[in-house]
Amino acid sequence: MSLLVLGTVALDDIQTSNGVKQDLLGGSASHFAMSASLFSEVHLVGVVGKDFPKRHFKLFDLKRINVESVQIKEGKTFHWVGQYDARDWNRAVTLETQLGVLDGYEPCITEEQARMKYVFLANDDPEVQMTLLKKMKKPRFVGMDSMNLWIELKKDALLRLIKCVDLFVANDSEAKMLTGELNLIKAARELRKLGPRFVVIKKGEHGVIFFCDRFLFSFPAYPIDRVIDPTGAGDTFAGGLMGYLARTGTLTCDNFKRACLYGTTCSSFNVEGYGVSKTAPLTLADVHARLRKLDKFIKPV
């Protein structure tokens, strides 16, 4: 089953206690596609500038990620410069943001893509996300992600969009910020009231909560003893989750559990290297091997 993802395709400069890396392939859609492509055919929708390195396009091609709806415009690719403190890997400090060709961008897709049944709106301006959603023709399942910036700057547009999707994915701070609830179970319940049938709250190294009217479950994260760069871990999680759902086409409790476990496993690889250095070469066999270990961690004695 094909899966359409809209989001940012970026060049990242990352500073951590492990060192500095520049011009890394980044962006919400890029990280999402790396893991989702392990399970499903992924069509990526986004925009880059003329400065976007050819090696990154070659990587998309190697991963069989369809980029026919990635626009190449005059100007600079969206560029993010971020820094992490090893004392709190969950918090990124933005040092610089250059919107470049993102400014004024409107997504365009083919007729074939407009008929795709599984859609994910990765972190992006909610007005851009809505523009893409309106181009879709009766998708079966739509998921979305966002961030604190859009909660602060475009909350009304974000709330209108949330009403239109099936799955809303947020990290713990975003869930609290959007609902005003400090308890994450209460926050998940309030997010459900906003419209989406299914809610996932990511808790970083502490795992994930899944909530809907029929069931609730929670899983720990896969234990990692050395984090290198957490950028894109949440997008990688969403890619694994959505990729698995699109592949199986089943929206049951057991399948959502498995999808969350796949997402958790994929994201554990992401944090072990800069950018997509660990997820780009990842195989489904690698994921299954680590997933078996995670299964052993969570099964009762």
C-alpha positions in Angstrom: 0.0 0.0 0.0 1.3 3.5 -0.9 1.7 6.2 1.8 1.8 9.9 1.1 3.8 12.2 3.4 3.9 16.0 3.4 6.6 17.8 5.4 9.8 19.6 5.4 13.0 18.5 3.6 15.8 20.4 5.2 19.5 20.9 5.6 20.5 20.6 9.3 23.5 21.8 11.3 23.6 19.9 14.6 25.7 20.6 17.6 25.9 18.2 20.5 28.5 17.1 23.1 29.5 14.5 20.5 30.6 17.1 17.9 29.2 19.2 15.1 27.8 18.1 11.8 26.7 20.4 8.9 24.4 20.1 5.9 22.8 16.9 7.1 19.7 15.7 5.4 16.9 16.7 7.8 13.3 17.8 7.9 10.2 16.0 9.2 9.3 14.4 5.9 12.9 13.1 5.3 13.1 11.4 8.7 9.6 10.0 8.4 10.3 8.6 4.9 13.4 6.8 6.1 11.5 4.5 8.4 8.2 4.4 6.6 9.9 3.2 3.4 10.9 0.0 5.2 7.2 -1.1 5.2 5.4 0.8 2.3 5.9 2.7 -0.9 6.4 6.3 0.2 5.6 9.4 -1.8 7.2 12.5 -0.4 5.7 16.0 -0.9 7.9 19.0 -0.1 10.2 21.7 -1.5 13.9 22.3 -1.7 16.2 25.0 -3.1 18.7 24.8 -5.9 21.4 24.3 -3.3 20.0 20.9 -2.2 22.8 18.4 -2.6 22.4 15.7 -5.3 23.6 13.1 -2.8 20.5 13.5 -0.8 18.3 12.9 -3.9 20.4 9.8 -4.6 19.6 8.6 -1.1 15.9 9.0 -1.7 16.3 7.1 -4.9 18.2 4.3 -3.2 15.5 4.0 -0.6 12.9 4.0 -3.4 11.2 7.0 -2.0 9.1 8.7 -4.7 10.1 12.5 -4.9 8.2 13.5 -8.1 6.2 16.0 -5.9 9.3 17.5 -4.3 9.5 20.9 -5.9 12.9 22.4 -6.7 12.7 26.2 -6.6 15.1 29.1 -6.9 16.5 30.0 -3.6 17.9 28.2 -0.5 16.6 25.0 1.1 15.1 25.3 4.5 18.0 25.3 7.0 17.9 24.6 10.7 20.8 25.0 13.1 20.2 23.3 16.5 22.0 22.4 19.6 21.5 19.7 22.3 22.7 19.5 25.9 23.4 15.9 26.9 21.7 16.6 30.2 18.4 16.9 28.4 18.2 15.2 25.0 14.5 15.9 24.7 15.0 19.7 24.3 16.6 21.1 21.2 17.8 24.7 21.3 17.2 26.5 17.9 20.2 28.6 17.1 19.1 29.7 13.6 16.3 29.0 11.2 16.4 30.0 7.5 13.0 29.3 5.9 14.3 29.8 2.3 12.0 28.2 -0.2 9.5 27.2 2.5 8.2 30.8 2.5 5.1 30.9 0.3 5.3 27.2 -0.5 2.1 25.4 -1.7 2.2 21.6 -2.2 1.3 20.1 -5.5 0.6 16.4 -6.1 -0.3 14.1 -9.0 -3.8 12.7 -9.6 -2.5 9.3 -8.6 -1.2 10.7 -5.3 -4.5 12.5 -4.6 -6.2 9.1 -4.6 -3.8 7.5 -2.0 -5.6 6.1 1.0 -2.9 6.6 3.7 -1.6 10.2 4.3 0.6 11.7 7.0 1.0 15.4 7.5 4.5 15.6 9.1 5.4 18.7 11.1 4.8 21.8 8.9 2.8 24.9 8.9 -0.9 23.8 9.6 -2.1 25.9 6.7 0.2 24.1 4.3 -0.9 20.8 5.8 -4.6 21.7 5.2 -3.9 22.8 1.7 -2.5 19.3 0.9 -5.3 17.5 2.8 -7.9 19.4 0.7 -6.3 18.0 -2.5 -6.8 14.4 -1.3 -9.7 12.4 -2.6 -11.3 10.3 0.2 -8.2 9.0 2.0 -8.9 6.1 4.4 -6.5 7.2 7.2 -4.9 10.5 7.8 -2.3 11.1 10.5 -0.5 14.3 11.5 2.2 15.8 13.7 2.9 19.4 14.8 5.1 21.3 17.1 5.1 24.0 19.8 5.8 26.7 17.3 2.5 26.2 15.5 0.6 25.9 18.8 1.9 29.3 19.7 1.6 31.0 16.3 -1.2 29.3 14.5 -3.3 27.5 17.1 -6.7 28.2 15.4 -5.5 26.8 12.1 -4.0 23.8 13.9 -7.3 23.1 15.7 -9.2 23.3 12.5 -6.8 20.7 11.0 -6.9 18.4 13.9 -10.7 18.0 13.5 -10.0 16.5 10.0 -7.5 13.8 10.8 -7.8 10.3 12.3 -4.5 10.2 14.2 -2.7 13.0 16.1 0.8 12.5 17.2 2.4 14.9 19.7 5.2 14.8 22.2 4.4 15.2 25.9 5.2 18.9 26.1 3.1 19.7 23.1 0.2 17.7 24.4 0.3 19.6 27.7 0.7 22.9 25.9 -2.3 22.3 23.6 -4.7 21.0 26.3 -3.5 22.7 29.5 -3.4 19.3 31.2 -0.3 18.2 33.1 -1.5 14.6 33.4 -0.8 12.8 30.0 -3.8 10.5 30.2 -6.0 13.5 30.7 -4.2 15.3 28.0 -4.7 12.4 25.6 -8.4 12.4 26.4 -8.7 16.1 25.7 -6.8 15.7 22.4 -9.3 13.0 21.5 -12.1 15.5 22.1 -10.6 17.9 19.5 -11.4 15.4 16.7 -8.9 12.6 16.0 -10.0 9.1 16.7 -6.6 8.1 17.8 -3.9 9.9 19.8 -0.3 9.1 20.4 1.8 11.0 22.9 5.5 10.5 22.6 7.5 10.6 25.8 11.1 10.5 24.4 13.2 8.1 26.3 10.2 7.2 28.5 8.2 5.6 25.7 4.8 6.2 24.2 1.1 6.4 25.2 -1.7 5.4 22.7 -5.3 6.5 23.4 -8.7 6.0 21.7 -12.2 5.5 22.9 -11.9 1.7 22.9 -8.5 1.1 24.3 -5.4 2.6 26.0 -1.9 1.3 26.1 1.7 2.4 26.9 5.1 1.1 25.9 8.6 1.9 27.1 11.3 3.1 24.7 14.0 0.8 23.6 16.9 1.4 26.0 19.9 3.2 24.4 23.1 3.7 26.4 24.6 6.4 24.1 22.6 9.0 22.3 24.4 10.8 19.5 21.6 13.0 18.0 17.9 12.8 18.7 16.9 15.1 15.8 14.0 13.5 13.9 13.4 10.7 16.4 9.7 11.6 16.6 9.4 11.7 12.9 11.1 8.4 12.5 8.7 6.9 15.1 5.7 8.2 13.1 7.2 6.8 9.9 7.5 3.3 11.4 4.0 3.5 12.8 2.3 4.8 9.7 4.3 2.6 7.3 3.3 -0.5 9.2 -0.4 0.6 9.3 -0.4 1.3 5.5 1.3 -2.1 4.8 -1.2 -4.1 6.9 -4.3 -2.0 6.3 -5.8 -3.1 9.7 -6.9 -0.7 12.4 -7.3 -3.0 15.4 -5.9 -2.6 18.9 -3.3 -5.4 18.3 -2.2 -3.8 15.0 -1.8 -0.4 16.6 0.3 -1.9 19.4 2.5 -3.6 16.8 2.7 -0.3 14.8 3.8 1.6 17.9 6.4 -1.0 18.7 7.8 -0.8 15.1 7.9 3.0 15.4 9.6 2.8 18.8 12.2 0.4 17.4 12.9 2.5 14.3 13.4 5.7 16.4 15.9 3.9 18.7 18.2 3.5 15.7 17.7 7.2 14.7 19.2 8.6 18.0 22.4 6.5 17.6 23.8 8.7 14.8 23.7 12.1 13.3 20.8 12.9 10.9 19.7 9.8 8.9 23.1 8.1 9.1 21.6 5.2 11.1 18.1 5.0 9.5 19.2 5.3 5.9 21.0 2.0 5.8 18.5 0.3 8.1 16.9 -2.9 6.9 13.7 -4.6 8.0 15.8 -7.5 9.3 17.7 -5.0 11.6 14.4 -3.7 12.9 13.0 -7.2 13.5 16.1 -8.2 15.4 15.8 -5.2 17.8 12.0 -5.6 18.0 12.5 -9.1 19.3 14.6 -7.7 22.1 12.1 -5.0 22.9 9.4 -7.7 23.0 11.4 -9.5 25.7 11.7 -6.3 27.7 8.0 -5.7 27.9 6.7 -9.3 28.2 5.9 -10.4 31.8 8.2 -12.9 33.4 
